[in-house]
Amino acid sequence: MANIKSAIKRIRIAKRNRLKNLVYKDKIKKAMKLAMKSKTAEAVKAAISIMDKAAGKNIVSRNMAARKKSRLMKLVPLSK
C-alpha cells in the first residue's frame, strides 16, 4: 500500500475509473450480442453509437471499435 498522499489518491481514482470502464465495456458487449441476435438496423446503429462513444473516451481503442463496427455492418446493410 502506498504511503504518499498523492499515490493514495491515484489508487482511489484508478479504482473509480476502472469501474466506469467496466460498465461501459459491459454495455458494448450487451449491445453487440443484441445486434448479432436480432440483426436489425436499429440494434446495429445503437451498438455502433455506444462503441463510438467508448472509443472517443479512450475506454476502448479506436481500432477495436472499428473492427467490431465492421463486423456488425456485414450483418445488416444500413439504409442510406
N, C-alpha and C positions, 0 to 999 in steps of 0.2 A: 504494500500500500504506500502511496505517495505521502511524503511529509510536507512538501511545499504547498502553500495555499493555492497557488495558480494551477498546480498539477492536479490537485483535488477537484478544483472547478472543472478542469478539462475532462477529467474522468466522468463527472456528472453530465457534462454537455455531450460527450461522446455516447453515453448510455441513452440519453434522451433522443439524440439524432438517430441512433441505431433502431430504436423502437419506431420512430416515424418512418424510417426507410423500410422496415419490415412490413408495416401496414401498407405502404404504397406498393411494395413488391407483391403482397398478397392480393391487392386489388388487380394488379396486372394479371396474375395467374388466374384469378376467377373470371376476369373479362375474356381472357384468351380461351379458357375452357368453354365458356358460354358461346363465344363466337364460333369455335370449332364445332360445337354440338349443333347449334341452331342454323349456322351458315346463312344468316340473314344480313342484309346490308346495314341495318341499324346496329346490330350487335358488333359488327366489324368496325363501324365508324366509332362506336363507344370505346372499344378496345384500343383503337388507334389513338384516340384522343387521350386516354389515360397514359399510354406509352409515351406520347409526345410530351406531356406534362412532366412525367418522371425523367425523361431524357433532358428536358430543359432545366430541371432542378438538380441534375447530376446524380440522381438516385440510381439510374442505370446508364450504361454507356450509350452514346448515340448509335454506335454500330449494332449493339444488341437490339435496340428498339427498331432500327431499320430492318434487321433480319427478321424479327418477329412480325413486323408490319407486312413485309414482303410475303411471308408465308400465309398470312391472313388474306391478303389481296388475291392470292391464287385461288382461294376457295370461292369467293364471290366477286364477279365483275361488278364494280360500282357504277351506277348510272351517272352520266355527265350532267 
